[in-house]
Amino acid sequence: MSQAERPKVAVIGLGSMGFGMASSLQRKGFEVTGCDVAADAVERLVRQGGEGAKTPAEAAKGAGIVVSVVLNAAQTETILFGQNGVAETLARDAVFISSATMDPDFARKLARQLEPTGRHYLDAPISGGAQRAAQGELTILASGSAAAFAKARPALDAMAAKLYELGDAPGLGAAFKMVNQLLAGVHIVAASEAMAFAARQGLDLRKVYDVITASAGNSWMFENRMKQVLEGDYKPRSAVEIFVKDLGIVQDMARSARFSAPLASAALQMFLAAAGSGMGRDDDASVARLYGRISGVALPGEPKKD
């Protein structure tokens, strides 16, 4: 596809994930317009050759593809149908790619509102973190009509290393993402508990990390998040509050389905406790700090107990 044939893309939400996705699209030759409540994020995109917009409606004007990378369902709904929303200006037959993690029922609701207007809705939550977003190597869990996939595919191919086409109905992608978030949240808490437990035993934590990452007890979250714990680095890549939200959605879905999810419930309580302790905006590995404080051990970077 030549540059002239590529549709214009608007990216709404230029946080760590959205900015990386916009950058990946630019590298593949797309003309990208960005919009974010943080003016400095928009300015950063403009400095690397993108266009800036003050509202979602302005960003979507002339775009064949809109990629929404915001926090939750409520923000997605506002971007679509709120004042100065995308639905005011998005062309007929264009596609709205929704990447926020949300309850599948809400994804279906948004699709039911948008699709009768002649636009397409692709339910496409993402996984992989900020680094993979910047490299164009995300995993995208997508569902929607064949027409939505056809319209979105050029952008999807630019942003993803793995694209899973999970069905023709919006909501399926969201449901798959919630299964992933259940596991991710439980694994972070389990890894944090294990590392604090090791500290309580007086073990060399770097050796613990080396041993576990080469053993059957390893997980992607242990390998990724506990590296940050070793460095005492809790700058947010994915914040504690993200899992307060996502595991809360899991609990709501489980309750509606009359499905018992005790591990997800226990993990949610630890994220809630971390948020309540003032760590809500810190990296989700901060659950390890919470365990350390509860158990009276000082993890790297934490003040030592008297």
Protein Blocks (a to p, Z undefined) as FASTA:
>chain_A
ZZklpccdddehjafklmmmmmmmmmnopacddddfblklmmmmmmnopacdfbfklmmg
opabdcdddfblmlmmmmmmmghiaklmpcghiacddfbdcdfklmmmmmmmmmmnopac
dddddeebjmlmmnopaccdddddfklmmmmmmmmmmmpmbdcdfbjbehjlmmmmmmmm
mmmmmmmmmmmmmmmmmmmnopafklmmmmmmmmmkbcfklmmmmmmmmnopabdfbdfk
lmmmmmmmmmmmmmmnopacfklmmmmmmmmmmmmnopmmmcfklmmmmmmmmnopaceh
iacdZZ
